[in-house]
């Protein structure tokens, strides 16, 4: 049995050395380290395990399908006459979307289209921040992302699944769209940072136990960690100890099988499609089913400055298959009423060909979650320069965040203590939930 290295982590301005128990074999140490169990408190995977929850308010969960770069509304869910795509009838009379999305067209009774999203931000990163938090990025103060809010409001510290998971669905046209936004918990606490899955097909690598005697050796390591936590009673040390305990429970939990897509029947995997986005949607469903409160699937590459039509023709088959399969699968399992599915990006594209950023009037989609579906909220203009103006029911980013919170059973009037014990509202005080959906 080899001797183990010293593990270090930061607490305030000091750095402490922790002599790991010599009872763990090197391969176990590597697995635990890869899982974040022996890492510093600055590692999001590790941090998220300290306070993730299983118990959800009213059992609600959310899956955010984030189209990074800004998808064109007129080439997806708000087509205009004379546009580059034909339109198709949906399962709700009077509502039409582009004919590139035939499966989603047949899910319209379970979806609501918000065609009147509007902000004032045309820059990628600031817009992503605004749409994830509901607050503008105007000072050094960081606000918690929606997924972190859901984690903090979702329940207990003693569950064995994280409260918030992000899944990288990659890119299949081009890898652009500016700097990626990484969800942070800010003043909610490091324990509500997301657990990151880099490849849905691989799930959580290094999660499987290494050896039949791992339990006994983990117990000895846990005793060593506990003694250190008792000796140095700093908040960050307590967070590390809690994260260690949560990570061990996840390793030993049967629910960790939710990260393994091979456990899913082949016909279900086929329905979602043999592409990274579809596999990410399937993994999101499995995680919600296992108790995760918020899952974000990040699909990159939607910054179509050469025009939206051609790349969307290439994307539409896998987007249509994956998202429609997710909605149908949730419904077949009796989970759709308790799972809110959201599709959006940081803004839309300019009217007509969709070449430029366009924050003035664009679309997002919500499905399930107990909201009022089978409808369109808001309207953009026809006639001259169609889609360039909102003519009915503008919806802001704070309004959308307030709507998601309300649908998840989260009290939007709560306040938290920010830096310097400053009271921080959960959502911007200007926010009004979309009454047509959650009223």
Buried (B, 14 or more C-beta within 10 A) or exposed (E): EEEBEEBEBEBEEEEBEBEBBBBBBEEBBBBBBBBBBBBBBEBBBBBBBBBBBBEBBEEBBBBBBBBBBBBBBBBBBBBBEEBBBEBBBBBBEEBBBBBBBBBBBBBBBBBBBBBBBBBEBBBBBBBBBBBBBBBBBEEEEBBBBBBBBBBBBBBEEEBBBBBBBBBBBBBBBBEBBBEEBBBBBBBBBBBBBBBBBEBBEEBBEBBEEBEEEBEEBBEEBBEBBEEBBEEBEEEBBBBBBBBBBBBBBBBBBEBBEBBBBEEBEEEBBEBBBEBBBBBBBBBBBBBBBBBBBBBBBBBBBBBBBEBBBEBBEEBBBBBBBBBBBBBBBBBEEEBBBBBBBBBBBBBBBBBBBBBBBBBBBBBBBBBBBBBBBBBBBBBBBEEEEBBBBBEEBEBBBBBBBBBBBBBBBBEBEBEBEBEEEEEBBBBBEEBEBBEBBBE
